Amino acid sequence: LVGGKAGDLRETNLETMASRKGSLKQKTERFDTNINKRGSVQKTSKKEKPFTVGPVVLAFFLFVVVGSSLLQIIRQAQSGQMMG
């Protein structure tokens, strides 16, 4: 081994294995608690936001879209052009 001893490598492997066993144990416990709750477990753990766009932004967007379409209709009516 370059820059280390075989004992150091063995200790690192033992630490890694111990942490894996701990995380595996946590996952097993989580599964064991959920298995008894069949049918009543939430489908997702993520919480959904009811509105992704605020009402002020939505009102501004509608104002711009409806206002621009009304201005376009008025301009076409004043110039006497028909669509087509």
Buried (B, 14 or more C-beta within 10 A) or exposed (E): EEEEEEEEEEEEEEEEEEEEEEEEEEEEEEEEEEEEEEEEEEEEEEEEEEEEEEEEEEEEEEEEEEEEEEEEEEEEEEEEEEEE
